[in-house]
Amino acid sequence: MRTPTARNHLRESGGGLAAQTERFGAKVWLTRIMISWGVVATAMAFVNSVEMFYALRFLLGVAEAGFFPAVIYYFSRWLPDSHRGRATSIFLMGSGTATVIVGPISGALMEMHGIWGHAGWQWMFFVEGVFSVVLGFVVYRFLDSGVEQATWLTDEEKSGLVAAVDAEQEERDARRGEKAARVSRWKLLADPQMLLFLWIYFAIGLLTAVPWLCALVALFVSGRVSDRIGRRRPVLVVLLLLGGCGTLLAVFVSPWVGLGALCLAAMGFKPASPVFWTIPQSYLDARAAAPGIALINSIGNLGGFVAPTAFGIIEDSTGSTKGGLVGLTVLGFLAALSVLLVRGGGRNDRVRTRPAKAPAAPAPESTPGAARRADPGPAPA
């Protein structure tokens, strides 16, 4: 179940939690999140007061803090830039698929009302919480923290992946002419590019919409296209404009056509998020990636909180949803224009890794007999 995204902002505002992935490894940190979240969700089944409800909802946010930025950082240490678009798209496709699958399952669990004296909502929290705990242990068994620990890769594949990721980091070091050790999140806030990232992701958070079926297809296609052409910013601009046009069209058409317009908006705004995330990954130094990604996600998630609040205020004031839709359209167009000011994510901005040259084969050792056979002797007069 999802609650208002103010909780999402709360859980991610401690952006440093994402950096724990680097300290403890993805295996420990991501499974810790899943298991602790499952334990608290299970405890929600036994809520008996308003105070206990709010306390557990707060702990749910604390339990899952840093999950999304940790996964994005995990991708940046596993994959070169040329593959991160599709990886992030597939990851977010899981979220959309879960929405489609879990809805009916939650409804079925709610029908268990009265069994063993418990309400349906208690069964829903209990079953889904226990499932998360079990899944956490399964993930711990199979997840590899880094490329070096992947037993399913050959030594050649491991060295190739590590070399590709390291080459991108070396390119960023050379481009900046300096090597930063630790980067303060407050200093990141003073970086104009980081402010642009914050603004764009904030706008994307406002504009993200469903229906999910159209968005799932667009997520997959946009990730592959952005990886193939190697230019993230044009793809992101097109997606934001497509979403804005779909939202604007929904204002002036009939309800049935408006449904298609909202699908168009979803196909623009939802895939914009994974394409966006490849750009700060290519801009940020590896040592700044964890706090930088967490900071963008923390501030950007406010967009998902502000949108329904502002939309409700506008609807109450005007008696119509048209004003809110027009406002979202303008926001989408402004975000698209803002992308043009961003550095990173372009063919000339990102590292184009080349396969390493194979070392030359050593010359075969010669024996005295072979040397004598190879020596033709003096040429005849």
C-alpha positions in Angstrom: 0.0 0.0 0.0 1.1 3.5 -0.7 0.7 6.5 1.6 1.0 10.2 0.8 4.5 10.8 -0.5 5.3 13.1 2.4 6.4 9.9 4.1 8.5 9.2 1.0 10.3 12.5 1.5 10.7 11.8 5.2 12.3 8.4 4.6 14.7 9.7 2.0 15.6 13.1 3.6 18.4 11.3 5.5 20.2 11.1 2.1 23.3 9.8 3.8 21.5 6.5 4.4 22.0 5.7 0.7 25.8 5.9 1.2 25.5 2.9 3.6 25.2 0.8 0.5 28.8 1.7 -0.2 29.8 1.0 3.4 28.1 -2.3 4.0 27.5 -3.5 0.4 24.2 -4.0 -1.5 23.6 -7.5 -0.2 23.5 -6.3 3.5 21.9 -2.9 3.0 19.1 -3.7 0.5 18.1 -6.9 2.3 18.2 -5.0 5.7 15.6 -2.6 4.2 13.3 -5.4 3.0 13.4 -7.3 6.2 13.0 -4.4 8.6 10.2 -3.0 6.4 8.5 -6.4 6.5 8.8 -6.6 10.3 7.2 -3.1 10.7 4.5 -3.9 8.1 3.6 -7.1 10.0 3.4 -5.1 13.2 0.8 -2.8 11.5 -1.6 -5.7 11.7 -1.7 -5.3 15.4 -2.4 -1.5 15.6 -4.9 -0.7 18.3 -4.6 3.1 18.6 -4.1 6.2 16.6 -0.7 6.9 18.3 0.5 3.4 17.4 -0.6 3.8 13.8 1.3 7.0 13.3 4.4 5.6 15.1 4.5 2.5 12.9 3.9 4.5 9.7 6.9 6.7 10.7 9.0 3.5 11.3 7.9 2.2 7.9 9.5 5.2 6.4 12.6 4.9 8.5 12.9 1.2 7.6 13.0 1.7 3.9 15.1 4.8 3.9 17.6 5.0 1.1 16.2 2.1 -0.9 15.7 3.8 -4.2 19.0 5.9 -4.2 20.8 2.8 -3.1 19.6 0.8 -6.1 20.5 3.7 -8.5 24.0 3.9 -6.9 24.2 0.1 -7.2 23.6 0.3 -10.9 26.3 3.0 -11.3 28.9 0.5 -9.8 27.7 -2.4 -11.8 27.0 -1.1 -15.3 28.7 1.4 -17.7 26.6 4.4 -18.8 25.6 2.7 -22.0 23.5 0.2 -20.2 22.1 2.2 -17.2 19.0 3.5 -19.1 17.5 0.1 -19.8 18.5 -1.2 -16.3 16.8 1.7 -14.5 13.8 1.3 -16.8 13.5 -2.4 -16.0 13.8 -1.7 -12.3 10.9 0.8 -12.4 8.9 -1.6 -14.6 8.9 -3.8 -11.5 7.2 -1.1 -9.6 4.5 -0.7 -12.2 4.0 -4.5 -12.5 3.7 -4.7 -8.7 1.0 -2.1 -8.8 -1.0 -4.2 -11.3 -0.4 -7.5 -9.4 -0.6 -6.5 -5.7 -3.9 -4.6 -6.1 -6.0 -7.7 -6.7 -4.0 -9.7 -4.2 -4.6 -7.0 -1.5 -8.3 -7.1 -2.4 -8.4 -10.8 -1.9 -6.6 -10.6 1.5 -9.2 -8.0 2.6 -11.9 -10.6 1.9 -10.4 -12.7 4.8 -12.3 -10.4 7.2 -13.4 -12.3 10.3 -11.1 -15.3 9.9 -9.7 -16.2 13.4 -11.2 -13.0 14.7 -9.0 -10.6 12.6 -10.1 -7.9 10.2 -9.3 -8.0 6.5 -6.8 -5.1 6.7 -4.9 -6.9 9.4 -4.5 -10.0 7.2 -3.3 -7.8 4.4 -0.6 -6.2 6.4 0.4 -9.4 8.1 0.7 -11.5 4.9 2.4 -8.8 2.8 4.8 -8.0 5.7 5.8 -11.7 6.2 6.3 -12.1 2.5 8.7 -9.1 2.5 10.7 -10.7 5.3 11.0 -14.0 3.5 11.9 -12.3 0.2 14.6 -10.4 2.0 16.3 -13.6 3.0 16.0 -14.9 -0.5 17.5 -11.8 -1.9 20.4 -12.1 0.6 21.1 -15.5 -0.8 21.3 -14.5 -4.4 22.3 -10.8 -4.5 25.9 -9.9 -5.2 27.2 -6.7 -3.7 29.7 -6.1 -6.4 31.0 -7.4 -9.7 33.9 -9.1 -8.1 31.5 -11.3 -6.0 29.4 -12.4 -9.0 30.0 -16.2 -9.4 27.9 -16.3 -12.5 30.3 -14.1 -14.4 33.6 -15.3 -15.9 36.8 -13.7 -14.8 37.0 -12.0 -18.3 33.5 -10.6 -17.9 34.2 -9.3 -14.4 37.4 -7.5 -15.5 35.6 -6.1 -18.5 32.8 -4.6 -16.4 35.2 -3.2 -13.8 37.4 -1.7 -16.5 34.4 0.0 -18.1 33.1 1.5 -14.9 36.5 2.6 -13.8 37.2 4.1 -17.2 34.2 6.4 -16.8 35.4 7.4 -13.3 38.8 8.2 -14.7 37.3 10.3 -17.5 35.3 12.3 -14.9 38.4 12.8 -12.9 40.3 14.1 -16.0 37.4 16.3 -17.0 37.3 18.0 -13.6 41.0 18.1 -13.1 40.7 17.1 -9.5 40.0 14.1 -7.3 37.5 14.7 -4.5 37.6 12.5 -1.4 34.4 13.2 0.5 31.7 15.5 -0.8 29.4 17.4 1.5 25.7 17.3 0.6 25.6 21.0 1.4 28.3 21.7 -1.1 26.3 19.7 -3.7 23.4 22.1 -3.1 25.7 24.9 -4.3 26.4 23.2 -7.6 24.2 24.8 -10.3 24.0 21.4 -12.1 22.8 19.7 -9.0 20.1 22.4 -8.6 19.0 21.7 -12.1 18.9 18.0 -11.4 16.8 18.7 -8.3 14.4 20.9 -10.2 13.9 18.5 -13.1 13.4 15.5 -10.8 11.0 17.6 -8.7 9.0 18.4 -11.8 9.1 14.7 -12.9 7.7 13.8 -9.5 4.9 16.2 -10.0 4.1 15.0 -13.5 4.4 11.2 -13.1 1.1 9.6 -13.9 -0.6 6.4 -14.8 -2.2 4.4 -16.6 0.6 1.9 -16.1 0.2 -0.4 -19.0 1.1 2.3 -21.5 3.9 3.5 -19.2 5.4 0.1 -18.9 5.8 -0.2 -22.7 7.2 3.3 -22.9 9.7 2.6 -20.0 11.2 -0.4 -21.8 11.3 1.3 -25.3 12.8 4.6 -24.0 15.5 2.9 -22.0 16.7 0.9 -25.1 16.5 3.9 -27.4 18.4 6.2 -25.0 21.1 3.5 -24.7 21.3 2.8 -28.4 21.6 6.4 -29.5 23.8 7.4 -26.5 22.1 10.8 -26.1 19.9 11.1 -23.0 18.9 14.8 -23.1 17.0 14.7 -26.4 15.1 11.6 -25.3 14.3 13.2 -22.0 13.1 16.5 -23.7 10.9 14.5 -26.0 9.4 12.5 -23.2 8.6 15.6 -21.1 7.1 17.4 -24.1 5.0 14.2 -24.9 3.7 14.1 -21.4 2.9 17.8 -21.3 1.0 17.6 -24.6 -1.0 14.6 -23.4 -1.9 16.4 -20.2 -2.9 19.6 -22.1 -5.0 17.5 -24.5 -6.9 15.9 -21.6 -8.2 19.4 -20.7 -10.0 20.0 -24.0 -11.3 16.6 -25.1 -14.1 14.3 -24.2 -13.6 11.8 -21.3 -13.0 8.8 -23.7 -10.4 10.7 -25.7 -9.1 12.2 -22.4 -8.3 8.6 -21.3 -6.0 8.3 -24.3 -4.5 11.7 -23.6 -3.7 10.5 -20.0 -2.1 7.4 -21.5 0.0 9.7 -23.7 0.9 11.7 -20.6 1.9 8.6 -18.8 4.0 7.4 -21.7 5.9 10.7 -21.5 6.3 11.4 -17.8 6.9 7.9 -16.4 9.8 6.9 -18.7 11.3 10.4 -18.1 12.4 9.3 -14.6 14.8 6.4 -15.6 16.2 8.4 -18.5 16.7 11.3 -16.2 18.7 9.2 -13.7 21.3 8.2 -16.3 22.3 11.9 -16.6 23.4 12.7 -13.0 25.1 9.2 -12.9 27.3 10.3 -15.8 27.9 13.7 -14.3 28.6 12.9 -10.6 32.0 11.6 -9.4 31.8 8.1 -8.1 32.7 9.4 -4.6 29.8 11.9 -4.8 27.3 9.6 -6.4 25.8 8.1 -3.3 25.1 11.5 -1.5 24.3 13.2 -4.8 21.7 10.6 -5.9 20.2 10.6 -2.4 19.9 14.4 -2.4 18.2 14.6 -5.8 15.8 11.8 -4.8 15.1 13.5 -1.4 14.2 16.9 -2.8 12.6 15.5 -6.0 10.2 13.4 -4.0 8.6 16.6 -2.7 7.1 16.9 -6.2 5.0 13.8 -5.5 3.7 15.4 -2.3 3.1 18.9 -3.6 1.2 17.7 -6.8 -2.0 16.2 -5.1 -2.1 19.0 -2.5 -1.8 21.8 -5.1 -4.2 20.0 -7.5 -6.8 19.7 -4.7 -6.5 23.4 -3.8 -6.9 24.4 -7.4 -9.9 22.1 -7.8 -11.6 23.4 -4.7 -11.0 27.0 -5.8 -12.1 26.7 -9.4 -14.5 23.8 -9.2 -12.6 22.1 -12.1 -9.5 20.0 -12.7 -8.6 21.9 -15.8 -6.5 24.5 -14.0 -4.4 21.8 -12.4 -3.9 20.0 -15.7 -2.8 23.2 -17.4 -0.4 23.9 -14.5 1.1 20.4 -14.9 1.5 21.0 -18.6 3.4 24.3 -18.0 5.6 22.5 -15.5 6.4 19.8 -17.9 7.4 22.2 -20.6 9.6 24.2 -18.2 11.3 21.0 -17.1 11.9 20.1 -20.8 13.5 23.5 -21.3 15.6 23.0 -18.2 17.1 19.8 -19.6 18.8 21.8 -22.3 20.9 23.5 -19.6 22.1 20.2 -18.1 25.5 18.8 -18.7 26.0 15.1 -18.8 24.1 12.3 -20.5 25.2 13.2 -24.1 27.4 11.5 -26.6 30.1 14.1 -26.0 29.6 14.2 -22.3 29.8 10.6 -21.3 32.6 8.1 -21.4 32.6 6.0 -24.5 34.4 2.9 -23.3 36.3 0.9 -25.8 37.2 -2.8 -25.4 40.6 -3.3 -24.0 43.2 -4.5 -26.5 44.2 -8.1 -26.0 47.8 -8.4 -24.8 50.2 -9.7 -27.5 50.9 -13.4 -27.3 54.4 -14.1 -25.9 56.9 -15.4 -28.4 57.4 -19.1 -28.2 60.5 -20.1 -26.4 63.2 -21.5 -28.7 65.4 -24.5 -28.1 69.1 -24.8 -29.3 68.0 -27.5 -31.7 65.2 -25.3 -33.1 67.5 -22.4 -33.5 69.9 -24.6 -35.5 67.1 -25.8 -37.7 65.9 -22.2 -38.2 69.4 -21.0 -39.2 69.8 -21.5 -42.9 73.5 -21.0 -42.7 75.6 -18.9 -45.1 74.2 -18.2 -48.5 75.8 -20.1 -51.4 78.2 -18.1 -53.5 
